[in-house]
Amino acid sequence: MAKLNAEERNDLDKGQFAFPDTRKEPLENAAHVRNAIARFNQVKGVSDTERDAAWKRIKAAAKRFDVAVQEDSWRDIGKD
């Protein structure tokens, strides 16, 4: 996955993040979508309502970038 430097991250539109208010978990390509899913439960300082909205954005980005998502809800991450 290509790492974003500060300038690249700042250039992203707020809507390109799973958590736009805190600009956490960018969703601008397939690798970042997979990373956002993998790190979802590590995001601190957000409410369940924000997580619900972020999950919807992640699922939409996953569809756009053809990334398979096994979980129906963020609450299912890590449950096998």
N, C-alpha and C positions, 0 to 999 in steps of 0.2 A: 504494500500500500504506500502510495506517495504521501509523505508527511507534508502538512501545510506549514509554511513559515508564518510568522505574525502578519506580514503584509497580505499574503494570500488569504489568510483566515479573515482578516479585517475587510477584504474586498468582497467576501461572500455576502449575498443578501441575507437578511435575518431569516427569511423563509427557507433557506437552505440548511437549516439546523433542525434536529429533532426537538431540541429545547430552545426555541428562538429567543425567549426573553433573557436567557443566560448564555446564549450562543454556544451551547454544548452539543456535541455529536453532529458534525457536519454530514450532509447527505448528498454530496455533489457527484459521487460516482459509486459503482458497485462495491468497491473495496471499503469505502467509508460506511456504506449501508451495513455490510457484514460486520464491521467493527462496532457500529452503533448498537447492533443487536447483541453482540458478544459482551459489550461493556455496559449495557443498559442498567443492570442492577448496581453498578458501581457509581452511578451518578448520584451525587449528594445535593441536598438543599432544594429538592423539588417535591411538590405535592403529588398525591395519587391522581388528581385531576390533570396536572401537567403531564404526568406519565401516560395517562390515557390518550391525551392529545398527541404526545410525542410518538406513541405507538402507531397511531393512525398515520402520521407523517412518514414513519419508517416503513410501514406496510405499503404506502403509496410509492415511495421511492424504490422499494424492493421490486415492486411490479414494473416500474419504469425502467429499472436497470436489470431486470430478469434475474433477480436474486431469490432463491427459494427460502421461504420462511415456514418452518415447521409449526411454530407456536401460533395459536389463535389470539392469545392475550399475552401481554408482558408478564402477567402473573404466572404464566406457564414456563417461563425461561428457566432452564436448569432442572426442570422436573422431567425425568425420563421414566 
